[in-house]
Amino acid sequence: MINYFSTYLTLLSLIAGLKQAVYTFFLGGAVFRATEYLATNIQHKTKAILAGAFIPFFVTLLLVFGLHNMRGTPRPLESTLPTVFVFTGTLFWAIIKRRAMEKRKKLEKL
């Protein structure tokens, strides 16, 4: 929608949106897998959660912004802003995975 209101080209905006959906579907899994790995493999709990949330988020943000700039998106900054919502997801996923790991470790000690 952001690019449609810049260009008013329905078909090209729809194609761009569909490409974005496909990228998000496949790369979203990789982002959340990286979040899970960081959140469960760093010893210090707070550092693990922060790394699990911020590192995948910033990598995603830089890749999305770079791709939009390279591909000539009419409004690359505005097109990148929805990526900010990824941070919320990665933060919650990091917390969930860390809690599950700690619960599993406690049960193993029993």
CORZI-V223707 format. One record per residue. RES is the residue in one letter. PSI is psi in whole degrees, -180 to 180 (NA if undefined). Layout:
res=RES psi=PSI
res=RES psi=PSI
This chain:
res=M psi=-36
res=I psi=-47
res=N psi=-29
res=Y psi=-44
res=F psi=-10
res=S psi=-35
res=T psi=-26
res=Y psi=30
res=L psi=101
res=T psi=-52
res=L psi=-46
res=L psi=-36
res=S psi=-38
res=L psi=-43
res=I psi=-44
res=A psi=-41
res=G psi=-40
res=L psi=-40
res=K psi=-44
res=Q psi=-40
res=A psi=-42
res=V psi=-45
res=Y psi=-45
res=T psi=-40
res=F psi=-49
res=F psi=-46
res=L psi=-25
res=G psi=-40
res=G psi=-41
res=A psi=-38
res=V psi=-46
res=F psi=-29
res=R psi=-41
res=A psi=-40
res=T psi=-47
res=E psi=-44
res=Y psi=-49
res=L psi=-42
res=A psi=-25
res=T psi=-10
res=N psi=-2
res=I psi=131
res=Q psi=-51
res=H psi=123
res=K psi=-50
res=T psi=-44
res=K psi=-38
res=A psi=-46
res=I psi=-44
res=L psi=-43
res=A psi=-42
res=G psi=-27
res=A psi=-48
res=F psi=-42
res=I psi=-53
res=P psi=-35
res=F psi=-49
res=F psi=-38
res=V psi=-46
res=T psi=-45
res=L psi=-46
res=L psi=-41
res=L psi=-44
res=V psi=-47
res=F psi=-43
res=G psi=-44
res=L psi=-43
res=H psi=-36
res=N psi=-43
res=M psi=-35
res=R psi=-2
res=G psi=31
res=T psi=134
res=P psi=-36
res=R psi=79
res=P psi=-38
res=L psi=-48
res=E psi=-33
res=S psi=-22
res=T psi=-25
res=L psi=-38
res=P psi=-21
res=T psi=-23
res=V psi=-29
res=F psi=-21
res=V psi=-34
res=F psi=-44
res=T psi=-44
res=G psi=-44
res=T psi=-35
res=L psi=-49
res=F psi=-40
res=W psi=-41
res=A psi=-44
res=I psi=-45
res=I psi=-47
res=K psi=-37
res=R psi=-44
res=R psi=-42
res=A psi=-41
res=M psi=-45
res=E psi=-38
res=K psi=-42
res=R psi=-41
res=K psi=-39
res=K psi=-41
res=L psi=-34
res=E psi=-31
res=K psi=-24
res=L psi=NA
